[in-house]
Amino acid sequence: MSAYRVLLMSAIIGLFGFLTGAVLFSQREAQRRVPEVVKARQFQLVDTEGRVRAELGLPFGEPTLFLYDKEGRPRAWLTLERDGNPRIMFVDKDDQSLWQAPPVAPAPPAQSNPNP
């Protein structure tokens, strides 16, 4: 093998090694970068089965975070009401309220008509 061929093969192998290293380095750097801002109208968190377990969006025109059980039922949520007041609620598997804040004021008792 001539010295020219040895030099040419060394140059090709060196160039290939350099390019491979550059590509691997750029891929690793791209994985490390985190965007400063992510914009969307809705975000969903899914489990390993693909079921939605949490959701952040604007379903009622106001920001709301829903947490779902394994069957897909909403069990907890945090929202802003239309007037801007926050509300948090927890419900059981039958959709019955366990706790909420602020508490819902009880309905006033029906007034009886004193003049029958």
Rosetta blueprint (number, residue, H / E / L):
1 M L
2 S L
3 A H
4 Y H
5 R H
6 V H
7 L H
8 L H
9 M H
10 S H
11 A H
12 I H
13 I H
14 G H
15 L H
16 F H
17 G H
18 F H
19 L H
20 T H
21 G H
22 A H
23 V H
24 L H
25 F H
26 S H
27 Q H
28 R H
29 E H
30 A H
31 Q H
32 R H
33 R L
34 V L
35 P L
36 E L
37 V L
38 V L
39 K L
40 A L
41 R L
42 Q E
43 F E
44 Q E
45 L E
46 V E
47 D L
48 T L
49 E L
50 G L
51 R L
52 V E
53 R E
54 A E
55 E E
56 L E
57 G E
58 L L
59 P L
60 F L
61 G L
62 E L
63 P L
64 T E
65 L E
66 F E
67 L E
68 Y E
69 D L
70 K L
71 E L
72 G L
73 R L
74 P E
75 R E
76 A E
77 W E
78 L E
79 T E
80 L E
81 E L
82 R L
83 D L
84 G L
85 N L
86 P E
87 R E
88 I E
89 M E
90 F E
91 V E
92 D L
93 K L
94 D L
95 D L
96 Q L
97 S E
98 L E
99 W E
100 Q E
101 A E
102 P L
103 P L
104 V L
105 A L
106 P L
107 A L
108 P L
109 P L
110 A L
111 Q L
112 S L
113 N L
114 P L
115 N L
116 P L
